[in-house]
Amino acid sequence: MISAVLARRYARALLELAKKRKDLEATHQDLESVSRVFERDPRVRRFFEAPNIARTEKEAFLQKQFKAKLNPNIYGLLVLLLRRRRFDHLIAIAGEFHKLAEDAQGITRAVVRTAVPISDRQADVLTRGLAKRTGRKIMLTREVDPALLGGASLSLDHKVIDGTLATQLWRLRRQLRDARA
């Protein structure tokens, strides 16, 4: 819990800095790249989290490997995390920042689950309809779940619109049961 709160706090501060410097996209891309390195390579993560390696050695490594390649916001974040011994929060900060950056850019993620694949045309119609209704750019992910039998389920902004056949049958069963009572 504390790490989520801490990650959100760092992510918000980084977002405000990126907005102020008008380089939100570059900050977002660099943070994604760096967090992927730390996620995929446990040796890098262990190096920065190891208490027996001097901070000056870690700072020298950061400067040599990352300073020229990274957005100044991200390089500054890495140095700050190193100095405060919070490198273990980097991946969580990147996740929180991703959500905040997409929200700041007016992007909303949606997931549509169907029993059979929907066509590109159907996905486009759905995306345009959602964008019109929400006033935001929609990033649609399509998932196929044969267990649905039919219909579709849509997740958008932590809300689920369930139009699956199973849900419709459940509602019908409930209505019939209530009518008998």
C-alpha positions as CSV (number, residue, x, y, z in Angstrom):
1,M,0.0,0.0,0.0
2,I,2.7,2.5,1.0
3,S,4.7,1.7,-2.2
4,A,1.6,2.4,-4.3
5,V,1.0,5.8,-2.6
6,L,4.7,6.6,-3.0
7,A,4.7,5.6,-6.6
8,R,1.7,7.8,-7.3
9,R,3.3,10.7,-5.6
10,Y,6.5,10.4,-7.7
11,A,4.5,9.9,-10.8
12,R,2.4,13.0,-10.2
13,A,5.4,15.1,-9.6
14,L,7.1,13.8,-12.7
15,L,3.9,14.5,-14.7
16,E,3.7,18.1,-13.5
17,L,7.4,18.6,-14.4
18,A,6.9,17.1,-17.8
19,K,3.9,19.3,-18.5
20,K,5.8,22.4,-17.3
21,R,8.7,21.6,-19.6
22,K,6.3,20.6,-22.4
23,D,8.0,17.2,-23.0
24,L,5.4,14.8,-21.8
25,E,5.7,12.4,-24.7
26,A,9.5,12.2,-24.5
27,T,9.3,11.7,-20.7
28,H,6.7,9.0,-21.1
29,Q,8.8,7.1,-23.7
30,D,12.0,7.3,-21.8
31,L,10.4,6.2,-18.6
32,E,8.8,3.2,-20.4
33,S,12.2,2.3,-21.8
34,V,14.1,2.5,-18.5
35,S,11.4,0.6,-16.6
36,R,11.5,-2.2,-19.2
37,V,15.2,-2.5,-18.7
38,F,14.8,-2.8,-15.0
39,E,11.9,-5.3,-15.4
40,R,13.7,-7.5,-17.9
41,D,17.2,-7.5,-16.4
42,P,17.4,-8.5,-12.8
43,R,21.1,-7.8,-12.7
44,V,20.6,-4.1,-13.3
45,R,17.9,-4.0,-10.6
46,R,20.1,-5.9,-8.2
47,F,23.0,-3.5,-8.9
48,F,21.0,-0.4,-8.0
49,E,19.3,-2.0,-5.0
50,A,22.5,-3.6,-3.6
51,P,23.5,-1.9,-0.3
52,N,27.1,-3.1,-0.5
53,I,27.8,-1.0,-3.7
54,A,28.7,2.6,-3.1
55,R,26.2,5.2,-4.2
56,T,29.0,7.1,-5.9
57,E,29.6,4.1,-8.1
58,K,26.0,3.8,-9.0
59,E,25.8,7.5,-9.8
60,A,28.8,7.2,-12.0
61,F,27.2,4.3,-13.8
62,L,24.0,6.3,-14.3
63,Q,25.9,9.3,-15.6
64,K,27.9,7.2,-18.0
65,Q,25.1,5.0,-19.3
66,F,22.0,7.2,-19.2
67,K,22.6,10.9,-18.9
68,A,23.2,11.6,-22.6
69,K,20.6,9.2,-23.7
70,L,17.6,10.1,-21.5
71,N,15.2,12.9,-21.1
72,P,16.5,15.2,-18.3
73,N,13.3,14.5,-16.3
74,I,13.9,10.8,-16.3
75,Y,17.6,11.1,-15.6
76,G,16.7,13.4,-12.6
77,L,14.2,10.9,-11.4
78,L,16.8,8.1,-11.5
79,V,19.3,10.1,-9.5
80,L,16.6,11.1,-7.0
81,L,15.5,7.5,-6.5
82,L,19.1,6.4,-6.1
83,R,19.8,9.1,-3.5
84,R,16.6,8.3,-1.5
85,R,17.2,4.5,-1.8
86,R,13.9,4.0,-3.6
87,F,15.0,2.4,-6.8
88,D,12.7,-0.6,-6.0
89,H,9.8,1.7,-6.7
90,L,10.8,2.5,-10.3
91,I,8.5,0.0,-12.0
92,A,5.5,1.0,-9.9
93,I,6.2,4.7,-10.6
94,A,6.4,4.0,-14.4
95,G,3.0,2.2,-14.2
96,E,1.4,5.1,-12.4
97,F,3.0,7.6,-14.7
98,H,1.7,5.7,-17.7
99,K,-1.9,6.0,-16.4
100,L,-1.5,9.7,-15.5
101,A,0.1,10.6,-18.8
102,E,-2.6,8.9,-20.9
103,D,-5.2,10.7,-18.9
104,A,-3.5,14.0,-19.4
105,Q,-3.3,13.3,-23.1
106,G,-7.1,12.5,-23.2
107,I,-6.6,8.8,-23.9
108,T,-8.9,6.2,-22.4
109,R,-8.3,2.5,-22.7
110,A,-11.2,0.1,-23.5
111,V,-11.3,-3.6,-23.8
112,V,-14.0,-5.4,-25.7
113,R,-14.4,-9.2,-25.1
114,T,-16.4,-11.2,-27.6
115,A,-17.0,-14.9,-28.3
116,V,-15.6,-14.6,-31.9
117,P,-13.2,-12.0,-33.3
118,I,-14.8,-8.7,-34.4
119,S,-13.8,-7.2,-37.7
120,D,-11.7,-4.1,-38.1
121,R,-14.7,-2.2,-39.3
122,Q,-16.7,-3.2,-36.2
123,A,-13.9,-2.2,-33.9
124,D,-13.6,1.1,-35.8
125,V,-17.3,1.8,-35.4
126,L,-17.1,1.0,-31.7
127,T,-14.0,3.1,-31.2
128,R,-15.6,6.1,-32.9
129,G,-18.8,5.7,-30.9
130,L,-17.0,5.6,-27.6
131,A,-14.8,8.5,-28.6
132,K,-17.9,10.6,-29.5
133,R,-19.7,9.6,-26.2
134,T,-16.7,10.2,-23.9
135,G,-15.0,13.1,-25.8
136,R,-11.7,11.3,-25.4
137,K,-9.3,9.3,-27.7
138,I,-10.1,5.6,-27.3
139,M,-7.4,2.9,-27.4
140,L,-9.4,-0.3,-28.0
141,T,-8.1,-3.8,-27.2
142,R,-10.0,-6.8,-28.6
143,E,-10.1,-10.0,-26.8
144,V,-11.7,-13.3,-27.8
145,D,-13.3,-15.4,-25.1
146,P,-15.1,-18.5,-26.5
147,A,-16.7,-19.0,-23.0
148,L,-18.9,-16.0,-23.6
149,L,-21.1,-17.9,-26.1
150,G,-22.3,-14.7,-27.7
151,G,-22.7,-11.0,-27.2
152,A,-19.9,-8.7,-26.0
153,S,-18.5,-7.2,-22.8
154,L,-16.9,-3.8,-22.8
155,S,-14.6,-2.4,-20.0
156,L,-14.1,1.4,-20.1
157,D,-12.9,3.5,-17.3
158,H,-13.3,0.8,-14.7
159,K,-16.9,0.3,-15.8
160,V,-18.1,-2.9,-17.4
161,I,-21.0,-2.9,-19.9
162,D,-22.0,-6.5,-20.1
163,G,-24.0,-7.5,-23.1
164,T,-23.0,-11.1,-23.2
165,L,-25.5,-13.9,-23.8
166,A,-24.9,-15.4,-20.4
167,T,-25.8,-12.2,-18.7
168,Q,-28.9,-11.7,-20.8
169,L,-30.0,-15.3,-19.9
170,W,-29.4,-14.6,-16.2
171,R,-31.5,-11.5,-16.3
172,L,-34.3,-13.3,-18.1
173,R,-34.1,-16.1,-15.5
174,R,-34.3,-13.6,-12.7
175,Q,-37.3,-11.8,-14.3
176,L,-39.1,-15.1,-14.6
177,R,-38.3,-16.0,-11.1
178,D,-39.5,-12.7,-9.8
179,A,-42.7,-12.9,-11.8
180,R,-43.6,-16.2,-10.2
181,A,-43.0,-15.0,-6.7
